[in-house]
Amino acid sequence: MRRMIHEDNGTVLKVIKHIMLRNFWEYYILADEEDNNKNLAFALVMGDYTELGSVYLPEIEPYVISQTTQLAEGVAPAEGYRWADDPVT
């Protein structure tokens, strides 16, 4: 898990997984303690727009080109966010 902070309003998101689709949409899967359904995830999605919402994972699975839980290894934060453990410049 890695914390991502919005640069303008300070909103903190706990990211547990990053997924990229063939159309280069990015899914930042967020920690969600309440839902035990493995097919659903709550995510910050960067596509045509950036939005938060539930994602039905089997629906996007055929289009996944990469996914990782190793967030410290080359995964950039979402646009407008920074990783909490990165130094502020």
N, C-alpha and C positions, 0 to 999 in steps of 0.2 A: 504494500500500500504506500502511496505517495500523496502528499497533500499539495493541491494546486490552489493558488490564491488569485482572485480577480484583481487586476491592477487598479481599477477605479473604485470599487465599492468594498473590497476586502473579503468578499464571500469566499469561504474555504470549502473545497470539494475534496473528498477522500477517494482518490482514483485507485482501483484495484487491477484494472486491465485496460489495454489499448488495442483497438481493432481498426484496421483500415480495409476499406472495400475497393473493388476494381475501379470505381468511379472517383476514388480518392476521398470519399467521405470518411471522416474519422469519428470513432466512438470511444469516448472515455467512460468506461464502465465504472460506476460509483459503488462504494460500499453501501449495502442496504441490508440492515439487520432484520427488517420486518418480513420480507418476502422469501419464502423457502422454495418457490417455484424455480427450478433450474433453467426453464425456458424463457423466463422474463428477467430483464435487468433494467435498472434505472441508469440513464447515461446522459452525459453532455454530448450532443451530436453536432459536429461541424460539417455541414453540407452546404446547400444553397443558403441556409440560415444557420445560426448557432442557437440551439434550443435544448432544454432539459426535458426528458420524458422517458416513458417506459418503452423498451425495445423487446420485440419478440425475436429471440436469437435464431430459431430455426428459419425464420424468414430471410435473414441476411446471410446465413451460413454459406449458401452457394457462391456468394460474391466476395467472400473474405480472401484477401491476398496476404495479410499478415495479422498476427495477434500475439501479444506478449503480456506477461505479468512482470517482466524485468524492466520496470519503468525508468530506472536510472541509466539504462544502456541505450542511449540514442533516441529516446522518445521525447519530442518537443512538447511543451505544454500547449494547451488550446490557445487560439488567438485571443489576446486580451488578458491572459492569465500568465502566471509564473509559478515555477515549482517553489514551494515554501523553503526548501533547503538550499536553493540557489542564492548566492549573494545578490543583494539589491545594488544596482549600479546607478 
